C-alpha cells in the first residue's frame, strides 16, 4: 500500500501505541511478577531522527508500565506526551490535542489492535503495523511492511521524513 505523500508531509506529531508497535506484543514476567519488554533500537533511532527533524512524538497506550516511562525518557519524549493506562484512548487523545494545540489532521497514529481504532479514525494519517489485526488494517491509510517491535516504527519514521523531503539529507549526514 502506497502512502499519500501529500498527507504524510503535513504530519507534525506521531503518536505511538506500545504493545504490538514499539514491542512485538509479547509480555514477559519473572517469578516475582516483574514485567519485561523488548524495544527495537533501530525504532528508537528512527524516532530520534524524526525529533531532530522537528516532529513531535507521543505515546498513548492502554497498559500502565514503568518500563514505558523509562523508554519514553530515554527517547526524549516529554512526560506530558506520554499517556498510559487508557483502555479507551479517546480521552487521552483529546488531552493530547488540547496540550499540543494541533488539529487532528496534522497527527499520525500507529497501532496494531482494535483498541487503537477510535483514535486512528480521528487522525490525519492512520498507520497499521504489518502484523496488525486485519480489521485495523482495513481502517488504516498506510500499512508498514515490518511488524511491530521489528522495525515498523523505523519504517514509519523514514516514510514521514521522506514525505517531508528530509530523509535523504539526514541519511547523507551520517557519511560526513
TORFI-862656 format. One record per residue (C-alpha): residue number from 0; x, y, z. Coordinates in steps of 0.001 Angstrom, whole numbers. Layout:
residues N
    i        u        v        w
  NUM        X        Y        Z
...
***
This chain:
residues 176
    i        u        v        w
    0        0        0        0
    1     1475     3332    -1064
    2     1338     6232     1326
    3     -235     9510      298
    4     2912    11670      461
    5      944    14913      489
    6     -994    13692     3525
    7     2157    12378     5228
    8     4069    15629     4618
    9     1539    17541     6750
   10     2138    15448     9890
   11     3616    17281    12891
   12     3056    14674    15626
   13     3434    10885    15604
   14     1528     9012    18313
   15     2726     5502    19124
   16      940     2617    20745
   17     3348      442    22749
   18     2460    -3271    22903
   19     2459    -4568    19338
   20     4007    -1385    17903
   21     7076     -358    19938
   22     7294    -4012    21028
   23     6264    -7224    19303
   24     3375    -7530    21738
   25     4990   -10182    23924
   26     4765    -9702    27681
   27     7438   -11300    29835
   28     7124   -11721    33616
   29     9573   -13137    36132
   30     8551   -15228    39150
   31     8026   -12060    41184
   32     5639   -10558    38646
   33     8211    -8092    37301
   34     7323    -7184    33698
   35     9857    -7021    30874
   36     9530    -5650    27324
   37    11931    -5665    24405
   38    12262    -2470    22370
   39    13925    -2225    18967
   40    16985       74    18996
   41    16555      948    15302
   42    12996     2064    16004
   43    14439     4258    18737
   44    16977     5811    16394
   45    14250     6484    13839
   46    12285     8354    16497
   47    15359    10400    17352
   48    15847    11294    13674
   49    12196    12324    13482
   50    12509    14519    16573
   51    15764    16059    15323
   52    13875    16983    12137
   53    11316    18885    14212
   54     8473    16405    14599
   55     6900    15690    17981
   56     6420    12141    19270
   57     3869    10945    21830
   58     2936     7624    23410
   59     -645     6501    24013
   60    -1062     3031    25498
   61    -3797     1031    27151
   62    -1487     -527    29721
   63      465     1088    32557
   64     4179      303    32915
   65     7241     1933    34442
   66     9190      438    31546
   67     7272     2641    29100
   68     8041     5746    31147
   69    11716     4762    31181
   70    11767     4151    27415
   71     9974     7437    26735
   72    12534     9306    28837
   73    15349     7512    27002
   74    13812     8681    23700
   75    13408    12290    24927
   76     9631    12094    24735
   77     8353    14651    27270
   78     6359    13202    30183
   79     3358    15340    29216
   80     3230    13484    25867
   81     3100    10019    27485
   82     -378     8689    28221
   83     -627     5275    29892
   84    -3471     3176    31251
   85    -6138     4296    28761
   86    -8174     1316    27562
   87   -10425     3937    25965
   88    -7842     6087    24233
   89   -10210     8888    23191
   90    -9912    10964    26410
   91    -6110    10817    26241
   92    -6204    11808    22574
   93    -8446    14776    23410
   94    -5989    15837    26138
   95    -3124    15491    23671
   96    -4928    17687    21135
   97    -5510    20313    23807
   98    -1918    20155    25078
   99     -278    20410    21652
  100    -2820    22722    20032
  101    -2546    20653    16856
  102    -5544    19750    14723
  103    -6160    16014    14316
  104    -5295    16290    10598
  105    -1659    17052    11493
  106    -1323    13900    13599
  107     -359    10340    12674
  108    -1125     7342    14866
  109      461     3918    14552
  110    -1413      987    16057
  111    -1939    -2743    15856
  112    -5191    -3739    17557
  113    -8849    -2781    17731
  114    -8290     -681    20876
  115    -6407     1752    18593
  116    -9254     2272    16112
  117   -11131     5078    17919
  118    -8044     7299    17657
  119    -6965     6009    14243
  120   -10343     7095    12853
  121    -9734    10688    14051
  122    -6173    11388    12912
  123    -4913    12652     9578
  124    -2760     9570     8961
  125    -3726     6193    10455
  126     -924     3621    10261
  127    -1123      -98    10996
  128     1877    -2351    11528
  129     2251    -5328     9172
  130     1076    -7836    11781
  131    -1870    -5725    12971
  132    -5324    -7219    13395
  133    -6977    -7483     9933
  134    -9833    -5160    10954
  135    -7293    -2493    11948
  136    -5564    -2830     8584
  137    -8900    -2247     6846
  138    -9115     1174     8501
  139    -5516     2293     8005
  140    -4320     4832     5465
  141     -983     3003     5295
  142      357     -375     6451
  143     4028     -936     7212
  144     5892    -3866     5688
  145     7584    -4552     9026
  146     5941    -5955    12146
  147     5525    -4260    15498
  148     8740    -4284    17540
  149    10600    -5403    14415
  150    11208    -2148    12551
  151     7673     -877    11864
  152     8336     2328    13791
  153    11629     2972    11969
  154     9892     2369     8645
  155     7199     4867     9661
  156     9760     7467    10731
  157    11631     7177     7445
  158     8382     7359     5453
  159     7398    10577     7263
  160    10859    12089     6783
  161    10813    11142     3102
  162     7362    12717     2648
  163     8758    15927     4167
  164    11748    15806     1812
  165    14215    15411     4710
  166    15226    11740     4693
  167    17995    11792     2096
  168    19820    14721     3711
  169    19553    13086     7137
  170    20960     9795     5854
  171    23752    11524     3941
  172    24635    13416     7122
  173    25896    10139     8572
  174    28554     9975     5829
  175    30225    13212     6908
***
